[in-house]
């Protein structure tokens, strides 16, 4: 799998999660949603840049650390 195909799968998954949340009277705050690309040092340097992920017509930004999972 290349990074673009993974990004497309992620977009589909975000739609599925959003649909599930709406069905359960929940909402996903797209303005606070970030994503992180995880891989080996070598694989991460092979990628040109993180792919833009859009959700609800908003571009989500990649981050290099997670505030909630204590992964730095």
N, C-alpha and C positions, 0 to 999 in steps of 0.2 A: 504494500500500500504506500502511496505517496501522500504527501501532506495535503494536497488539494482534495483527494478522495476522502481523506479522513475529515477534512473541514466540511465537506458536503454531508457526510454521515452525521457529524455533530449538529449541523443545522437541522437535519431531519429529527434528530433526537430532541433538540430544544423545542421543536414544534410539538412533538409527542408529550413532552413533560408539561408544556404550557397547556395543552388540551386536557391532560389529566388534572392539572391544578384547577382549571376552570370548572371541570366537572365536579370537583370537590370543594368548590367555592373558595379557592385560594388564588393568589396572584404571584407572579414572578416579577420582581422589580428589575426591569431590563437596565435601568441606569446604574444599578449596583452590581450587575453581572459581569464578571471577568472570566477569562480562561487562561490556562497555563499549558504550554506544550512541554511534555516530559519525555526525556530520552537520554541516551548516553551522551557524553561530551562530544564524541565524534559525530554521532547522528545529528545533534543539534547544530553543529557547525556546518553540516552539509546543506542545511536549509538556508535559503536566501533570506527569508523573513517569515514572521508568523503570518498566517493567512488571515484576512479580515473576516470576521464572523459577524453576520448581521442577525438581529433578532428583533421582531416588531419594528422594523425599519430603522433600527438604531445599531450603530457599529459598536460592538463590544471590544474592549481593549485587552490585549494580553498582558500578563504580569509575570514577573520572574520569582514571585514568592506568594505564599498564601497566608493571609492574616488569620484565618480561622483554624487551619489545620496545623499550625506551627511548623510548616515545612519551609525552610529558607534556603 
